[in-house]
Amino acid sequence: CQALVSVQDDPAAAEGMRGRLPADRSLVGSASELVDRIRGYAELGVDEFILPDFTLGRSHDDRVAVIDRLWEEVYAPFR
């Protein structure tokens, strides 16, 4: 699967991001919400996500910070 992923701790920011990204190709929410959503895909047999990085931040450092957070807070239960 491929999904645009956005970790948003603020519910208002998450809602705003959902309004800007295509609903059928994006995962937006807090780390725990993303874990739940990804778990649903895993239960359906999905075992790999392609993560485009252009939604993760403007600079290289921003993108690396978000990828680190995803790795520690979202993907950890699936390793």
HELIX and SHEET records of a PDB file:
HELIX    1   1 PRO A   11  ARG A   20  1                                  10    
HELIX    2   2 ALA A   23  ARG A   25  5                                   3    
HELIX    3   3 ALA A   31  GLU A   43  1                                  13    
HELIX    4   4 HIS A   60  ARG A   69  1                                  10    
HELIX    5   5 LEU A   70  VAL A   74  3                                   5    
HELIX    6   6 ALA A   76  PHE A   78  5                                   3    
SHEET    1   A 2 LEU A   4  VAL A   7  0                                        
SHEET    2   A 2 SER A  26  GLY A  29  1                                        
END                                                                             
